[in-house]
Amino acid sequence: MSSNVSLDPADWSAVRGQGHRMLDDLFDHLQGLRAQPVWREPPAAARQGFREALPLAPSALEQVHETFLENVLPYSSGNAHPGFMGWVQGGGTVVGMLAEMLAGGMNSNLGGRDHMPLEVEQQVLAWTRQMFGFPDTASGLFLTGASQANFLATLVARMRVLGGGGRTAGLGEARLTAYASRAVHGCVGRALDMSGIGSLQLRAVPVDDHHRIDLATLRAAIAADRQAGCTPFLIVGTAGTVDIGGIDDLAGLADIAADEDVHFHVDGALAALGVLAPSLAPRLAGIERADSIAFDWHKWGQTPYDAGFLLVRDGELHRRTFASDAAYLQRAARGLAGGDWWPCDYGPDLSRSFRALKTWFTLKTYGTAALGAVIEHTCALARELADRIAAEPELELAAPVQLNIVCFRYRGPDAPAADADALNAEIVAELQAGGDVAPSLTRIDGRTVIRAAIVNHRTDRRDIEALVASTLSAGRQCTRRRAA
Ligand SMILES: *Cc1c(COP(=O)(O)O)cnc(C)c1O
């Protein structure tokens, strides 16, 4: 039997050369992004060429990398590209990529124990507290994304109202109710579902035309539920609704939560980082009074996927929601099992990657002023796009532009087409296949609309021009095709 099963290279200098080539390829890829299509459908040959049986035998790294270059890299979903405007996705940066490489090399596990990577996560946590005006006793941690952060916040709110019995005995007779606007992200309903409280216990409160929650109806809904013997336990405000970028009156929600003594959580996946932009921060007033905030560094924060974050005002409540006393997680006064901050006490994950490093590098290397400037620039581009749409008789805005999201329709040169929903869906499919710009679809007031979410720091005026021009030409072409 061979005595050497190590997976380290036999020839370090060869792997070093290959590694440098791999890094160079990625620099070339990012430098040349604009010349590539945003997206192209993976051809059957690429999929076929990729599928194979479980590899028993080794392959040369060079060859495996070649397969990646041929069959994977050219067929990404395109969110790094400046023309990507579909959904709300960040573009990532060169710095983030390099930091991911460093984190990969370290292969740290950030569940707990005594090591410097945890200090990096704590530093980002401290900066996050400062950004949102939270006290030093607030806790927080990296998670995959805001979906997960909203879920954990629901459990923290449940702990607040039911105490430890909620963890051990479950809900019992308690009928907990939560409140959010109709425009809330679907993951909040799912958080109630996954927590055993039930998605029907989320009351969908009406919104105004800016998709802001109606505060009077919210108060009335809470009163009615109390009357009916329910226990209101959670109000979720949204900072940046996913459809049109609406921001709830967060100060108004904080007042109601205080009056009612319920947990006030903010889903700030999209726009909480607006606190870094001087022109946006005032519109988030009240966020500093939240009991918890979920947000994503991987959207407006430009950090590569994935980098969600949860911040909780009452750090001790947060710890009691998740901490357990398993023997193999015993803490020691000295040695590697020391350290007084173990993230596994603050969430369901025991093994955790070093997401903090790419975020720390992003914040340190660019500085928050530059990130704030990117955020403001995406909003300025959205306003510019809205102006262009207003000036084009064949296009119409479908919702007020509040942040970096523009919803609009192709209406045609004459009266709006009877089947405008299908027409606009066809236009978006054309645009995505065309490769210059990739918006997505959503539904507003029962109508299918084209949605451009400008999140990526690489997007500029050229992409706005391209979106307008390609929408017009695709609209005319689709209309002609339908008439024929
Ligand atoms: C993107 C988004 C989410 C989900 O966040 P993930 O990071 O994708 O899990 C939740 N809420 C809003 C408002 C979002 O924009």
The ligand as a Tripos MOL2 file, in Angstrom:
@<TRIPOS>MOLECULE
LIG
   15    15     1     0     0
SMALL
NO_CHARGES

@<TRIPOS>ATOM
      1 C1        -32.9760   39.3810   -2.7120 C.3       1 LIG1
      2 C2        -33.9940   39.6280   -1.6800 C.ar      1 LIG1
      3 C3        -34.2590   38.6710   -0.6930 C.ar      1 LIG1
      4 C4        -33.5950   37.3250   -0.6860 C.3       1 LIG1
      5 O1        -32.2330   37.4560   -0.4550 O.3       1 LIG1
      6 P1        -31.2340   36.2760   -0.8300 P.3       1 LIG1
      7 O2        -29.9030   36.8490   -0.5350 O.co2     1 LIG1
      8 O3        -31.4440   36.0240   -2.3060 O.co2     1 LIG1
      9 O4        -31.5770   35.0980   -0.0140 O.co2     1 LIG1
     10 C5        -35.1620   38.9870    0.2940 C.ar      1 LIG1
     11 N1        -35.7930   40.1750    0.3010 N.ar      1 LIG1
     12 C6        -35.5870   41.1090   -0.6380 C.ar      1 LIG1
     13 C7        -36.3230   42.4140   -0.5580 C.3       1 LIG1
     14 C8        -34.6670   40.8750   -1.6660 C.ar      1 LIG1
     15 O5        -34.4380   41.8010   -2.6090 O.3       1 LIG1
@<TRIPOS>BOND
     1     1     2 1
     2     2     3 ar
     3     2    14 ar
     4     3     4 1
     5     3    10 ar
     6     4     5 1
     7     5     6 1
     8     6     7 2
     9     6     8 1
    10     6     9 1
    11    10    11 ar
    12    11    12 ar
    13    12    13 1
    14    12    14 ar
    15    14    15 1
@<TRIPOS>SUBSTRUCTURE
     1 LIG1         1 GROUP 0 **** ****
